[in-house]
Each structure stands twice: as structure tokens, then as C-alpha cells.
Amino acid sequence: MRRLLATLLSAGLLLLGPLVLASGASAAEYGATIAAATTCDNSAGNTGGLGVICDVSIVNTITATTATATVTVTECHGAAGDPRAACTTTTKTLPEAVTSVNQCNGSINGGGGTLRCSVKVEFVGGGAGATAPSVNQCVGSGGGLTTGCNPFPATTTGAMIAQCNGSANGGTLVGLTCTATGLMPAARALTVNQCNDSANGGGSLVICSANVTTSGAAASPSPSASASPSPSPSASSSASPIPSASPSPSASPSPVATVAPSTAATLPPTSTSGPITGQPSSGSQLLLGTLLLISAFGLIVATRRRRGVSPDIR
């Protein structure tokens, strides 16, 4: 019984070992590395009928003292007819500029495969003197069918963009399209190496492109010219005062019509500030009344006395 269990365990290990190794190799052949030297899917998908996509987008920002980069990589694997079956997108910011992209080389050589890879690089800043990058592409490729390559021929040694060389051979070519465009700052080196020695199993499709754009690299920014201040006027250069116009003779006054005196009675003044005349005060009225009463009383007394003293005179 123990011998039977040991035998079964040994057989299981023998069967699982190759599978583990195979799965490890399959996982290792894929995967992107985002760094100053960015890579994606080299020596990948060399079993027939597979498809690979790698799209790399880079923004290199250059200042007088620093250089940084933002990199986005989209990587897809699947069958040749459905390469986007499994895709991942990764974005990373680097404390340095990206100087090289190396991807999709030695890949899809199993026959009937599809390879679609692209690199887009934007330089923000970077100095003066942007020029078209040198190109080396489609050399020894497509079984001689290179109508989809632009520029072509392009055989610069040590070129900034080297792509689609020694690729898409094996007959029954489905398509070979490789393009290189844009402008690159003269003072900033960047190389693109992609889609070389790939898709040589026959019946393959290869579409690869590299594009470099530059903004703000035409010239170093010069300080904006400030408007020179106009000289302040001195006492000697001050403008002479404009003579005022001589006064025009005033028009002779037109005669004022005389208003005839009104016959209406003049109302007494209504102002309360001045003394009111012609109206005795209440105090003087009281005194006058008292004097009148005393005078009347005196007359009455005198009259009675007169009557009592001389009754016989009547």
C-alpha cells in the first residue's frame, strides 16, 4: 500500500512539473515595465493564432532644472481575431524622462498571428531645434511587400525609430503597415525599437506606428518685454497751457417788465421771529380791566355820596 501511494505521488509530480513550468513561462513572457527604458511584450505570443497589442503613451515634461514623465501602457492578449479579450491599462509618473521604448520584438512568430503596437511621445519643453526623427524600418520585411511603410525606404543606421525590420515574412501576408511621424527636440534623445523580427510564421498581420510631437521647444521663453515708461514731463518740457478763449461780450440785459402794484390787501407778516405790533398783550389787558373796575367802583361811590349829601337841592 505504501509503495502504491509513493508511486502515485511521484507520477503526479512528474505530470504537474511541466505544467507549472509552462504556466510560469507563459506569465513571464507578458507584462510591461514602465521606466526610463519602457518595455512591453517582447518574445510574446509565439504560439500560432495569437494576437498581441501594446499601446504606449508618454508625456515627457522638460524644464530648465527637471525632467519628469507620465506613461500610460495598454496591453492586450488574446486570439488573433480577438486580441482585446484581456486588456490592462497602467499609468505611472516617473521622476525622469523616458529615453527608450523597446516592445513587440521577436513576438507572434507562430503563424496566423496579429501584432498591433504603437508609441506616442509628447515632449513638453526640451529646448530649441525640433527636427524629424531618423528612421530605419521595413528592411527585409513583408516578403518584399512594403507598400504600407512610410517613410520607405528608410535605412538610417542608429536611427531614433527602428521598427518592422525582418518581420511579416513567411508568405500569405495579411498586411504590413508601419509609420513614423513627428518632431523631436534636438537636445533630447529618445529611441523607439519595436516590431522587429516578429510575425514570421506566415499569414500574419502587422500594424505598428511611432509618433513624436513637441510643444514649446521652438525657443526658450524670453522674458516678456515690459513697456518702457514714458519720460515724466519736466518743467521746461511741460506743455504750454492752452490759452483760454477770450470771454465773449455778455448780452445786454433785456428790460425787466415793471409789475403794477397789486390792489389786494397786504397780509400781515407771518414770521414769528419779529415782534407783533398793534395787539396788546394779555398782561396789559388785565391791568386795563382792573383800572376800569376801580374807576367804575369810584364813580358809583361818588354818585351815592352825592345823592346822600344834597337831597334838598332837588
C-alpha positions in Angstrom: 0.0 0.0 0.0 2.8 2.4 0.9 4.6 1.6 -2.3 1.4 2.3 -4.3 1.0 5.7 -2.7 4.6 6.7 -3.3 4.3 5.6 -7.0 1.1 7.7 -7.4 2.7 10.7 -5.7 5.8 10.5 -8.0 3.7 10.2 -11.1 1.6 13.3 -10.0 4.7 15.4 -9.5 6.1 14.4 -12.9 2.8 15.4 -14.6 2.4 18.7 -12.7 6.0 19.8 -13.1 5.9 20.6 -16.8 2.5 22.3 -16.4 3.9 24.6 -13.7 7.0 25.4 -15.8 4.8 26.1 -18.8 2.5 28.4 -16.9 5.4 30.2 -15.4 7.0 30.8 -18.9 3.6 31.9 -20.2 3.2 34.5 -17.5 6.8 35.7 -17.8 6.6 36.4 -21.5 3.9 39.0 -21.0 3.9 42.2 -18.9 5.1 45.8 -19.3 7.8 47.6 -17.5 7.3 51.3 -17.0 10.6 53.1 -16.5 13.1 55.4 -18.3 13.6 52.3 -20.5 10.0 51.1 -21.0 9.3 47.6 -22.4 6.2 45.7 -23.4 5.6 42.1 -24.7 9.0 41.1 -26.2 9.2 37.5 -27.3 5.5 37.1 -26.6 2.7 35.0 -28.1 4.8 32.8 -30.3 2.2 30.1 -30.5 0.2 30.1 -33.7 -3.1 32.1 -33.9 -2.5 34.6 -31.1 -2.8 38.4 -31.1 -0.8 41.0 -29.1 -1.5 44.7 -28.6 0.8 47.2 -26.9 0.0 50.9 -26.9 2.4 53.2 -25.1 1.7 56.9 -24.5 4.4 59.1 -22.9 4.4 62.8 -21.9 8.0 64.0 -21.2 7.9 67.3 -19.4 11.2 69.2 -19.5 12.1 72.3 -17.6 15.4 74.1 -17.1 16.1 72.1 -13.9 13.9 69.0 -14.0 12.6 66.2 -16.3 9.5 64.1 -15.5 7.3 61.7 -17.4 3.8 60.3 -17.3 3.5 56.9 -19.0 0.3 55.0 -19.9 0.6 51.4 -21.2 -2.4 49.4 -22.6 -1.5 45.8 -23.1 -3.9 43.2 -24.6 -3.6 39.4 -25.3 -6.0 37.0 -27.0 -6.7 35.1 -30.2 -5.6 36.6 -33.4 -9.2 37.5 -34.3 -9.9 38.9 -30.8 -6.7 40.3 -29.3 -8.6 42.6 -26.9 -10.0 39.7 -25.0 -7.9 40.5 -22.0 -6.6 44.1 -21.6 -4.9 46.0 -18.8 -4.1 49.8 -18.7 -1.4 51.1 -16.3 -0.4 54.8 -15.7 2.7 55.8 -13.8 4.5 59.1 -13.2 8.3 58.9 -13.3 10.8 61.4 -11.8 12.8 61.3 -15.0 12.1 61.4 -18.7 11.6 58.3 -20.8 14.5 57.8 -23.1 13.7 54.5 -24.8 10.7 52.2 -25.7 11.5 48.6 -26.6 8.4 46.4 -27.3 6.9 43.7 -29.5 10.2 42.4 -30.7 10.6 38.6 -31.5 6.8 38.1 -31.0 3.9 36.4 -32.8 6.1 34.0 -34.8 3.7 31.1 -34.6 1.8 31.7 -37.8 -1.5 33.4 -38.4 -0.9 35.9 -35.6 -1.6 39.6 -35.4 0.7 42.3 -33.9 -0.5 45.8 -33.2 1.9 48.1 -31.3 2.2 51.9 -31.1 4.3 54.5 -29.3 3.2 58.1 -28.9 5.6 60.5 -27.2 4.9 64.2 -26.4 7.7 66.5 -25.4 6.6 69.5 -23.3 9.6 71.8 -23.4 13.0 70.4 -24.1 14.8 73.2 -25.8 15.1 74.6 -29.3 15.5 73.0 -32.6 12.8 70.3 -33.1 13.6 68.1 -36.1 12.1 65.0 -37.7 13.4 61.8 -36.1 15.7 59.5 -38.1 14.0 56.2 -39.2 15.1 52.7 -40.0 12.1 50.5 -40.9 10.7 47.7 -43.1 14.1 46.4 -44.0 13.9 42.7 -45.1 10.2 42.6 -44.3 6.9 41.6 -45.8 8.4 39.3 -48.4 9.3 42.4 -50.3 5.7 43.9 -50.0 6.4 47.2 -48.2 3.7 49.5 -49.7 2.3 50.1 -46.2 5.6 51.5 -44.9 6.0 55.3 -44.5 8.7 56.5 -44.9 10.2 54.0 -47.2 13.0 53.3 -47.9 14.3 54.2 -44.5 17.7 52.7 -43.7 19.4 55.1 -41.3 21.9 53.4 -39.1 21.4 54.0 -35.4 18.1 55.6 -36.1 15.9 57.1 -33.4 13.0 54.9 -34.7 13.7 51.3 -35.7 10.7 49.2 -36.4 9.3 46.4 -38.5 12.7 45.1 -39.7 12.9 41.4 -40.5 9.2 41.0 -39.9 5.9 39.8 -41.5 7.7 37.1 -43.6 6.6 33.5 -44.2 4.1 34.1 -47.0 0.4 34.7 -47.3 0.9 38.2 -45.8 -2.3 39.7 -44.5 -0.9 43.2 -44.0 2.2 45.2 -43.1 1.7 48.8 -42.1 4.4 50.8 -40.3 4.6 54.6 -40.0 7.0 57.0 -38.3 6.0 60.7 -37.9 6.5 63.8 -35.8 9.2 66.2 -34.5 11.7 65.5 -31.7 13.8 68.1 -29.7 17.4 68.1 -30.9 18.7 68.2 -27.4 16.6 65.2 -26.1 17.4 61.7 -27.2 14.7 59.1 -27.4 14.7 55.7 -29.2 11.9 53.5 -30.3 12.7 49.9 -31.1 9.5 47.8 -31.9 8.0 45.1 -34.1 11.3 43.8 -35.2 11.9 40.0 -36.1 8.2 39.4 -35.4 5.2 37.8 -37.1 7.2 35.5 -39.4 5.1 32.4 -39.2 3.1 33.2 -42.4 -0.4 34.6 -42.7 0.3 37.4 -40.3 -0.9 41.0 -39.8 1.5 43.7 -38.5 0.4 47.3 -37.7 3.0 49.4 -35.9 3.4 53.2 -35.5 5.6 55.7 -33.8 4.7 59.4 -33.4 6.7 62.1 -31.6 5.3 65.6 -31.0 7.0 68.6 -29.4 5.3 71.7 -27.8 7.2 74.7 -26.5 10.5 73.5 -27.9 10.9 76.0 -30.7 12.7 78.6 -28.5 13.5 79.2 -24.9 10.9 81.5 -23.4 12.2 85.0 -23.3 11.2 87.5 -20.6 8.2 89.4 -21.8 9.2 93.0 -22.7 7.7 95.5 -20.4 6.5 98.8 -21.9 9.2 101.4 -21.3 7.9 104.1 -19.1 7.4 107.4 -20.9 9.7 110.2 -19.6 8.0 112.3 -17.0 7.4 115.8 -18.2 9.9 118.3 -16.8 9.2 121.9 -16.0 10.9 123.0 -19.2 9.2 120.5 -21.4 5.8 120.8 -19.9 3.1 121.6 -22.5 2.3 125.3 -22.7 -1.1 126.0 -21.3 -3.8 126.3 -23.9 -4.9 130.0 -23.9 -8.4 130.3 -22.7 -10.9 131.7 -25.1 -11.5 135.4 -24.6 -14.8 136.0 -22.9 -17.4 136.9 -25.3 -19.2 140.1 -24.6 -22.2 139.4 -22.4 -25.5 140.1 -23.9 -27.1 143.4 -22.8 -29.7 142.7 -20.2 -33.2 142.8 -21.5 -35.5 145.3 -19.8 -37.5 143.8 -17.0 -41.2 144.4 -17.1 -42.5 146.6 -14.3 -45.2 144.9 -12.3 -48.1 147.1 -11.4 -48.7 147.3 -7.7 -51.5 145.0 -6.6 -54.6 146.4 -5.1 -55.1 143.4 -2.9 -54.7 144.0 0.8 -51.3 143.3 2.1 -51.3 140.3 4.5 -49.6 140.8 7.8 -46.2 139.2 8.2 -46.4 135.6 9.2 -42.9 135.4 10.6 -42.7 134.5 14.3 -39.2 135.9 14.7 -40.1 139.6 14.9 -42.4 141.4 17.4 -46.1 141.5 16.6 -47.3 145.2 16.8 -50.9 146.5 17.3 -52.0 143.7 19.5 -51.9 144.3 23.4 -50.6 141.5 25.5 -52.8 139.7 28.0 -51.0 141.4 30.9 -51.8 144.9 29.7 -55.4 143.8 29.1 -55.7 142.6 32.7 -54.3 145.9 34.1 -56.6 147.9 31.9 -59.6 145.9 33.1 -58.6 146.4 36.8 -58.3 150.1 36.3 -61.7 150.2 34.6 -63.3 148.3 37.5 -61.7 150.6 40.1 -62.8 153.7 38.1 -66.4 152.3 37.9 -66.4 151.5 41.6 -65.2 155.0 42.4 -67.9 156.6 40.3 -70.6 154.5 41.9 -69.4 155.5 45.4 -69.2 159.1 44.4 -72.6 159.1 42.9 -74.2 157.6 46.0 -72.5 160.2 48.2 -73.7 163.0 46.1 -77.2 161.7 46.3 -77.0 161.3 50.1 -75.4 164.8 50.8 -77.6 167.0 48.7 -81.2 165.7 48.8 -82.7 169.1 49.3 -81.1 170.6 46.3 -83.8 169.0 44.3 
